[in-house]
Amino acid sequence: MTETLEDGKQYRVQWFERARFEYHPENAAPNDILLGQFGRVVYDSKAR
């Protein structure tokens, strides 16, 4: 699916139980598939 991530850009993502893989076509392989850092984002939003 396509989602707008924390940086405001849209990426193709695939969700798993505790992870999110993100497709970043601007990066050369093998760094075009990254593990999302959404746990940090959720933690930061609750710490405020």
Biopython code that builds the backbone (N, CA, C, O; Angstrom):
import numpy as np
from Bio.PDB.StructureBuilder import StructureBuilder

atoms = [
    (1, "MET", "N", (0.832, -1.166, 0.000)),
    (1, "MET", "CA", (0.000, 0.000, 0.000)),
    (1, "MET", "C", (0.884, 1.239, 0.000)),
    (1, "MET", "O", (2.074, 1.154, 0.300)),
    (2, "THR", "N", (0.326, 2.351, -0.323)),
    (2, "THR", "CA", (1.060, 3.615, -0.316)),
    (2, "THR", "C", (0.633, 4.425, 0.899)),
    (2, "THR", "O", (-0.560, 4.560, 1.174)),
    (3, "GLU", "N", (1.612, 4.966, 1.629)),
    (3, "GLU", "CA", (1.340, 5.784, 2.811)),
    (3, "GLU", "C", (2.205, 7.026, 2.791)),
    (3, "GLU", "O", (3.310, 7.017, 2.249)),
    (4, "THR", "N", (1.699, 8.094, 3.383)),
    (4, "THR", "CA", (2.498, 9.286, 3.607)),
    (4, "THR", "C", (3.185, 9.110, 4.950)),
    (4, "THR", "O", (2.525, 8.978, 5.981)),
    (5, "LEU", "N", (4.517, 9.108, 4.937)),
    (5, "LEU", "CA", (5.294, 8.859, 6.160)),
    (5, "LEU", "C", (5.632, 10.165, 6.865)),
    (5, "LEU", "O", (5.215, 11.243, 6.442)),
    (6, "GLU", "N", (6.388, 10.048, 7.940)),
    (6, "GLU", "CA", (6.690, 11.176, 8.806)),
    (6, "GLU", "C", (7.386, 12.321, 8.091)),
    (6, "GLU", "O", (7.270, 13.471, 8.515)),
    (7, "ASP", "N", (8.110, 12.032, 7.014)),
    (7, "ASP", "CA", (8.812, 13.089, 6.277)),
    (7, "ASP", "C", (7.903, 13.801, 5.284)),
    (7, "ASP", "O", (8.352, 14.691, 4.563)),
    (8, "GLY", "N", (6.620, 13.415, 5.239)),
    (8, "GLY", "CA", (5.648, 14.053, 4.353)),
    (8, "GLY", "C", (5.620, 13.492, 2.949)),
    (8, "GLY", "O", (4.811, 13.933, 2.133)),
    (9, "LYS", "N", (6.491, 12.515, 2.635)),
    (9, "LYS", "CA", (6.547, 11.913, 1.310)),
    (9, "LYS", "C", (5.758, 10.613, 1.292)),
    (9, "LYS", "O", (5.576, 9.970, 2.325)),
    (10, "GLN", "N", (5.289, 10.232, 0.102)),
    (10, "GLN", "CA", (4.566, 8.978, -0.040)),
    (10, "GLN", "C", (5.526, 7.860, -0.424)),
    (10, "GLN", "O", (6.395, 8.030, -1.279)),
    (11, "TYR", "N", (5.347, 6.703, 0.235)),
    (11, "TYR", "CA", (6.167, 5.528, -0.027)),
    (11, "TYR", "C", (5.273, 4.299, -0.091)),
    (11, "TYR", "O", (4.200, 4.262, 0.511)),
    (12, "ARG", "N", (5.731, 3.291, -0.832)),
    (12, "ARG", "CA", (5.069, 1.994, -0.799)),
    (12, "ARG", "C", (5.550, 1.285, 0.446)),
    (12, "ARG", "O", (6.754, 1.194, 0.685)),
    (13, "VAL", "N", (4.625, 0.782, 1.240)),
    (13, "VAL", "CA", (4.978, 0.126, 2.496)),
    (13, "VAL", "C", (4.268, -1.219, 2.606)),
    (13, "VAL", "O", (3.246, -1.462, 1.965)),
    (14, "GLN", "N", (4.832, -2.070, 3.425)),
    (14, "GLN", "CA", (4.203, -3.340, 3.769)),
    (14, "GLN", "C", (4.308, -3.491, 5.280)),
    (14, "GLN", "O", (5.400, -3.454, 5.847)),
    (15, "TRP", "N", (3.163, -3.661, 5.919)),
    (15, "TRP", "CA", (3.108, -3.794, 7.367)),
    (15, "TRP", "C", (3.170, -5.260, 7.773)),
    (15, "TRP", "O", (2.604, -6.131, 7.113)),
    (16, "PHE", "N", (3.866, -5.507, 8.866)),
    (16, "PHE", "CA", (3.903, -6.797, 9.516)),
    (16, "PHE", "C", (3.467, -6.569, 10.960)),
    (16, "PHE", "O", (3.153, -5.439, 11.334)),
    (17, "GLU", "N", (3.444, -7.604, 11.763)),
    (17, "GLU", "CA", (2.941, -7.466, 13.133)),
    (17, "GLU", "C", (3.681, -6.383, 13.916)),
    (17, "GLU", "O", (3.052, -5.588, 14.614)),
    (18, "ARG", "N", (4.994, -6.345, 13.808)),
    (18, "ARG", "CA", (5.765, -5.361, 14.582)),
    (18, "ARG", "C", (6.786, -4.617, 13.750)),
    (18, "ARG", "O", (7.772, -4.113, 14.288)),
    (19, "ALA", "N", (6.575, -4.538, 12.469)),
    (19, "ALA", "CA", (7.542, -3.866, 11.592)),
    (19, "ALA", "C", (6.843, -3.296, 10.373)),
    (19, "ALA", "O", (5.738, -3.708, 10.020)),
    (20, "ARG", "N", (7.504, -2.346, 9.740)),
    (20, "ARG", "CA", (7.023, -1.763, 8.495)),
    (20, "ARG", "C", (8.212, -1.682, 7.539)),
    (20, "ARG", "O", (9.197, -1.002, 7.828)),
    (21, "PHE", "N", (8.122, -2.369, 6.411)),
    (21, "PHE", "CA", (9.132, -2.245, 5.378)),
    (21, "PHE", "C", (8.721, -1.114, 4.445)),
    (21, "PHE", "O", (7.552, -0.999, 4.075)),
    (22, "GLU", "N", (9.691, -0.276, 4.066)),
    (22, "GLU", "CA", (9.432, 0.883, 3.220)),
    (22, "GLU", "C", (10.294, 0.797, 1.963)),
    (22, "GLU", "O", (11.480, 0.473, 2.036)),
    (23, "TYR", "N", (9.699, 1.086, 0.825)),
    (23, "TYR", "CA", (10.423, 1.111, -0.441)),
    (23, "TYR", "C", (10.864, 2.537, -0.713)),
    (23, "TYR", "O", (10.028, 3.430, -0.855)),
    (24, "HIS", "N", (12.176, 2.763, -0.788)),
    (24, "HIS", "CA", (12.762, 4.077, -1.050)),
    (24, "HIS", "C", (13.497, 4.024, -2.386)),
    (24, "HIS", "O", (14.687, 3.711, -2.421)),
    (25, "PRO", "N", (12.808, 4.325, -3.483)),
    (25, "PRO", "CA", (13.434, 4.202, -4.802)),
    (25, "PRO", "C", (14.605, 5.164, -5.017)),
    (25, "PRO", "O", (15.410, 4.960, -5.926)),
    (26, "GLU", "N", (14.706, 6.201, -4.197)),
    (26, "GLU", "CA", (15.817, 7.140, -4.342)),
    (26, "GLU", "C", (17.139, 6.555, -3.857)),
    (26, "GLU", "O", (18.199, 7.112, -4.143)),
    (27, "ASN", "N", (17.093, 5.436, -3.123)),
    (27, "ASN", "CA", (18.301, 4.764, -2.625)),
    (27, "ASN", "C", (18.694, 3.629, -3.564)),
    (27, "ASN", "O", (17.834, 2.960, -4.137)),
    (28, "ALA", "N", (19.992, 3.418, -3.714)),
    (28, "ALA", "CA", (20.482, 2.302, -4.518)),
    (28, "ALA", "C", (20.311, 0.997, -3.735)),
    (28, "ALA", "O", (20.405, 0.986, -2.508)),
    (29, "ALA", "N", (20.061, -0.089, -4.448)),
    (29, "ALA", "CA", (19.954, -1.411, -3.812)),
    (29, "ALA", "C", (21.268, -1.739, -3.120)),
    (29, "ALA", "O", (22.313, -1.377, -3.661)),
    (30, "PRO", "N", (21.294, -2.371, -2.013)),
    (30, "PRO", "CA", (20.171, -2.990, -1.306)),
    (30, "PRO", "C", (19.489, -2.058, -0.311)),
    (30, "PRO", "O", (18.666, -2.511, 0.484)),
    (31, "ASN", "N", (19.812, -0.776, -0.337)),
    (31, "ASN", "CA", (19.245, 0.168, 0.630)),
    (31, "ASN", "C", (17.932, 0.785, 0.178)),
    (31, "ASN", "O", (17.494, 1.787, 0.742)),
    (32, "ASP", "N", (17.292, 0.198, -0.837)),
    (32, "ASP", "CA", (16.013, 0.734, -1.293)),
    (32, "ASP", "C", (14.838, 0.182, -0.488)),
    (32, "ASP", "O", (13.731, 0.715, -0.572)),
    (33, "ILE", "N", (15.060, -0.864, 0.282)),
    (33, "ILE", "CA", (14.060, -1.399, 1.201)),
    (33, "ILE", "C", (14.581, -1.182, 2.617)),
    (33, "ILE", "O", (15.622, -1.721, 2.991)),
    (34, "LEU", "N", (13.851, -0.390, 3.401)),
    (34, "LEU", "CA", (14.299, -0.053, 4.749)),
    (34, "LEU", "C", (13.256, -0.475, 5.775)),
    (34, "LEU", "O", (12.065, -0.550, 5.471)),
    (35, "LEU", "N", (13.707, -0.744, 6.970)),
    (35, "LEU", "CA", (12.819, -1.055, 8.068)),
    (35, "LEU", "C", (12.370, 0.262, 8.690)),
    (35, "LEU", "O", (13.204, 1.063, 9.111)),
    (36, "GLY", "N", (11.058, 0.493, 8.752)),
    (36, "GLY", "CA", (10.526, 1.746, 9.275)),
    (36, "GLY", "C", (10.823, 1.930, 10.750)),
    (36, "GLY", "O", (10.950, 0.956, 11.492)),
    (37, "GLN", "N", (10.934, 3.175, 11.173)),
    (37, "GLN", "CA", (11.216, 3.503, 12.565)),
    (37, "GLN", "C", (9.963, 4.031, 13.253)),
    (37, "GLN", "O", (10.037, 4.972, 14.043)),
    (38, "PHE", "N", (8.824, 3.434, 12.959)),
    (38, "PHE", "CA", (7.567, 3.946, 13.497)),
    (38, "PHE", "C", (7.453, 3.788, 15.002)),
    (38, "PHE", "O", (6.714, 4.541, 15.637)),
    (39, "GLY", "N", (8.157, 2.840, 15.592)),
    (39, "GLY", "CA", (8.139, 2.707, 17.049)),
    (39, "GLY", "C", (8.706, 3.940, 17.722)),
    (39, "GLY", "O", (8.171, 4.406, 18.727)),
    (40, "ARG", "N", (9.781, 4.467, 17.176)),
    (40, "ARG", "CA", (10.388, 5.692, 17.704)),
    (40, "ARG", "C", (9.437, 6.861, 17.544)),
    (40, "ARG", "O", (9.330, 7.695, 18.443)),
    (41, "VAL", "N", (8.746, 6.940, 16.419)),
    (41, "VAL", "CA", (7.816, 8.035, 16.158)),
    (41, "VAL", "C", (6.651, 7.986, 17.145)),
    (41, "VAL", "O", (6.249, 9.019, 17.681)),
    (42, "VAL", "N", (6.109, 6.801, 17.387)),
    (42, "VAL", "CA", (5.006, 6.659, 18.338)),
    (42, "VAL", "C", (5.486, 7.026, 19.738)),
    (42, "VAL", "O", (4.794, 7.737, 20.466)),
    (43, "TYR", "N", (6.665, 6.547, 20.117)),
    (43, "TYR", "CA", (7.211, 6.864, 21.434)),
    (43, "TYR", "C", (7.405, 8.372, 21.589)),
    (43, "TYR", "O", (7.028, 8.944, 22.612)),
    (44, "ASP", "N", (7.993, 9.016, 20.575)),
    (44, "ASP", "CA", (8.225, 10.466, 20.638)),
    (44, "ASP", "C", (6.915, 11.226, 20.766)),
    (44, "ASP", "O", (6.856, 12.225, 21.483)),
    (45, "SER", "N", (5.861, 10.776, 20.089)),
    (45, "SER", "CA", (4.596, 11.499, 20.151)),
    (45, "SER", "C", (3.936, 11.367, 21.527)),
    (45, "SER", "O", (3.217, 12.273, 21.950)),
    (46, "LYS", "N", (4.170, 10.251, 22.232)),
    (46, "LYS", "CA", (3.591, 10.066, 23.562)),
    (46, "LYS", "C", (4.419, 10.743, 24.645)),
    (46, "LYS", "O", (3.911, 11.021, 25.731)),
    (47, "ALA", "N", (5.687, 11.009, 24.360)),
    (47, "ALA", "CA", (6.569, 11.623, 25.350)),
    (47, "ALA", "C", (6.304, 13.127, 25.492)),
    (47, "ALA", "O", (6.796, 13.763, 26.423)),
    (48, "ARG", "N", (5.546, 13.672, 24.590)),
    (48, "ARG", "CA", (5.287, 15.132, 24.630)),
    (48, "ARG", "C", (4.185, 15.496, 25.571)),
    (48, "ARG", "O", (3.856, 16.674, 25.710)),
]
sb = StructureBuilder()
sb.init_structure("model")
sb.init_model(0)
sb.init_chain("A")
sb.init_seg("    ")
for serial, (resi, resn, name, xyz) in enumerate(atoms, 1):
    if name == "N":
        sb.init_residue(resn, " ", resi, " ")
    sb.init_atom(name, np.array(xyz, "f"), 0.0, 1.0, " ", f" {name:<3s}", serial, name[0])
structure = sb.get_structure()
